[in-house]
Structures are given as C-alpha cells and as structure tokens.
C-alpha cells in the first residue's frame, strides 16, 4: 500500500542522489514482494515524465492481471484439467488481493486532499496564502505543493527554497516535507533551503521554535537565530548559530556586508539577481567590503562596489568581468 512504499528512498534513486546502501535497500524492497517491481516501474515512469513522485498513487492492476492470465495459459492443455482448480483458486486469491489493494488506495485517494503546485523559474518568485492563513514565499527555481484544504495535520512539500510565516494552531501541527527531512511547527517563522542539486538541506529560524529532522529519534529543536544543516551524504544533522545576515536576501533584497570578501559579496548578489561573474585578477577576490544595500537595482549596487573597491566591472557576453 502507499504507506509501505519507501517514497524518500525512491526519490533519491530516481534523482541519482542515493548512496550504495540506499540503492541496495530499494533492490531488497523490489524483491521482497512481486508487486513492488510493478510499482517501481510505474513510479519511475511518472518521475521521468513529470520530474516528481505522484502525491496520490493508484497502482495499475491491468499488467498484474495479464501476468496471472499468461501463467494460467502457460500450462499444456493435457495437464490443465488436473490443476485448473488450483490455478483458478490462486488466481482468484491474487485478484482479490489486487482488487482489495486497489479499493484501499482508491479510498485513500477519494478521501485525500487535492493538491496545488507552485513552480517558479529564474525570474519568478511566488507569494502564497495557505488555507489556514499561513504565508509562504517561494524562491526561484523551486516547487511547492500544498492541499487546497488541510485535514488534521497541515502538511506541505518543498523542493527548493521558501520562507514560511505559519499561523498559530496548536491542534493542527504544520509539517514541511523537504527531501527526506521534515520540519514540524505549531506557529512560527523560518526559511528552508532544499535543492536537489545541493548536498545540504538548511533551515533557519526567524521567530518561535521548530523541530527539524529525518525521524523521531534524529531531530533537533531550533529557536530564534539558530540554524540546522542536514548533510545528505553523511546523513548527519548539525545545529549551529546562524552567522549569515543575508540568508533572506532572496526575499527582502536587503544585503548587509561587514568586512566580507568581494568573492563572497558577488556570490551572494549573483544568487539573488541571477547573473554570472568572473574575476580577472584573483587577488581582488580577497578585498574586503563593508556596505548595506536595501532594495537597490543591480546596476546601482555594482557601480557602488566598483567605486568603493576601485574595480572595473563590465558586462561581456552575459558575464560581468571584474578587473
């Protein structure tokens, strides 16, 4: 059934992010029950076509029934009278199992939530108000899924980056699923960064308290000013104090640089404004800058940096050359 499917491991396998141990775990799961091979193929096909796993999943029973029929017809007719009753009993049991499986999953789908998906691009971000009144700001190149109506738990799914301001509701925990991590809150403000292409998942708390982890036995409680980093390769969680004043610059367009190297400055700006840059003189990467930019257009920011740091910044073939 759906609850027995290792969704997190499958997503890692399909996105080529699984470790050897995780690959072996999936192989064992496929071999444990004959139907799992069929499920794997169907989910793999969906992931290749759509880029994500389905929120609601109903197995296609047609292929399974076809295989049962083929097995029955395989036996020579001369021996069929001896085993017909046995085969049809076995077939009936298998059909009942598959039919029951279908009915259970169909019931789950009928009773489950209808989800909306938000997909952003390089130049588009999104601001969403959820059914409970919570606000979510979705960064560029991200995917965010949420139900049109919440049930007992308020559960959403994120791939990319988003900032959350969650409406307080003690009776209905708010849970964010990002890869194989979960963030559980009752009402608070926080930022999650979880891109498939990056080796780490990070959460930073801006107000209140959150629980972040990968299981009930492996999680951390975070409060205002704290940050948690999950290393995908090492399967390790580390809680630290947030020392990056610009972690929300993608949302606020506010930058605070206090004796930052120019390399760090341009890396931060490029991530928010989406541009490429190249230092022609590697020594200039290490020059320090102290400056504050609040809602300033990129050209003004670059002019200010060029003057204060004695640089020449020119745009050539879509790349800012820094001399």
ABEGO torsion letter per residue (X at the ends): XAAABBAAAAAAAAAGABBAAAAAAAAAAAAABAAAAAAAAAAAAAAAAAGBBBABBBBBAAAAAAAAAAAAAABBAAAAAAAAAAAAAAAAAAAAAAAAAAAAAAAAAAABBBBBBBBBBAABBBBBBBAAGBBBBBBBGBBBBBBABBBABBBBBBBEBBBBBBBBBAABBBBBBBEABBBBBAEBBBBBBBBAABABBBBBBABEBBBBBABAABBBBBBBGBBBBBBAAAGBBBBBBBABAAAAAAAAGBBBBBGBBAAAAAAAAAAAAGBBBBBABAAAAABBBBBBBBGBBAAAAAAAAAAAAGBBBBBBGGBBBBX
